[in-house]
Amino acid sequence: MAKLTIFVLLKLFLLCFLPRSNAVYSVLNYGAKADGKTDSAQPLLKAWAAACRSSSPATIHVPAGSFLVSQAIFHGPCKNTAIKFSIHGTIVSPSYYGKSDASGKWIAFNNVEGVTIRGGNLDARGGALWTCKFDGRSCPTGAPSLIVSNSKNIAIDGVTSINSELFHIVILGCQGVRIRGVHILASENSPNTDGIHVQMSTGVSIVQANIRTGDDCISIGPGTSHLWIERVFCGPGHGISLGKLGEGLQVEGVQNITVKSVMFANTQNGFRIKTWGTNARGYVKEVVFVDAVMRNVQNPIIIDQNYCPGNHNCPGQNSGIEISHVKYKNIRGTSATKVAVNFNCSPRNPCNGIRLKDIKLMYQNQWARCYCKHAYGIATGSVIPPSCL
Ligand SMILES: *[C@@H]1O[C@H](CO)[C@@H](O)[C@H](O)[C@H]1NC(C)=O
């Protein structure tokens, strides 16, 4: 009897004094089927709508199994600023290509706040589209696998993205995004399958990512500031790239970027900054690349201010982007080409304040080379190949 009373009292206590419990919305209750065949887009959107309407913390639960989703765009604003998308199974895209509409989206979150996407696999089955592109047929553009846009306080945790049609994960116009423990996988030959792309965003961190893909492992686009990247494995892939600046005509800045503890294996680039050889104005400043191991990397350290594929629309090839205060520290390993350090800057806007410290990059058991054009700065510590700054 006493036991029962205590039990009842305890229960009352819990009901009265604990914060309101986390409501769970299982997508199965909204008609999702784990058969890999039935389109579960509407059930996912309905579960989202319910979580979005509620003002207490909500978990949308996608259980184990394979859920086919044609397209799911989760819109805010929501009443709720604590929505967790907990994915245990795999979300697969239809296998044919050209499935995304003009929006160019597959899984997307727009205008949301306080959303965590945890676990699960996103399998976009991009292979058919890659083949179409290789064959030079006229193909649809395709869609990135996961886009988060115009959002705040987002976490992406332990998500695996496989065979995206285009970029795997895109962060666009966001404030405060924590990406942690993601795995990214696509063929070395897959076109435009950047791992994580960040643009027009501030306060983004990417920690502990394992990326093997056909394009940049991480690409940092215009309007990115206060970005922290740490503990990344990259390869195959095109490395970590800051760039494609100068494509538009507006002033584009990239500022306060830290990239720390990265391992590159058999990649096209290590740390790359590239800007188009166009008149567009802008800047790249306060960038730190620290603690990296390069294994057989074609361009371990490269700044290319004359990027102009096909020599098209880049009159004079004089980039209007100013690059300054870029620091490279403790970078070691092997280059797959003779020139391991390549600073090819703009005659109009030379690179300023470049710093090299404790570098050792070898090419076939010999010192690699350093090439400089319109690049100024200092080298300290032991720098191999000897600095040309
Ligand atoms: C640079 O960004 C980091 C986050 O990556 C932030 O903690 C730091 O305060 C920023 N520094 C400045 C000067 O804004």
The ligand as a Gaussian input file, in Angstrom:
#p B3LYP/6-31G(d) Opt

LIG

0 1
 C       35.540000      33.951000     -35.847000
 O       34.697000      32.843000     -35.903000
 C       34.672000      32.063000     -34.746000
 C       33.777000      30.880000     -35.011000
 O       34.318000      30.106000     -36.012000
 C       34.179000      32.884000     -33.574000
 O       34.212000      32.118000     -32.391000
 C       35.045000      34.109000     -33.415000
 O       34.523000      34.934000     -32.419000
 C       35.109000      34.880000     -34.719000
 N       36.059000      35.964000     -34.602000
 C       35.718000      37.213000     -34.860000
 C       36.829000      38.217000     -34.704000
 O       34.607000      37.562000     -35.181000

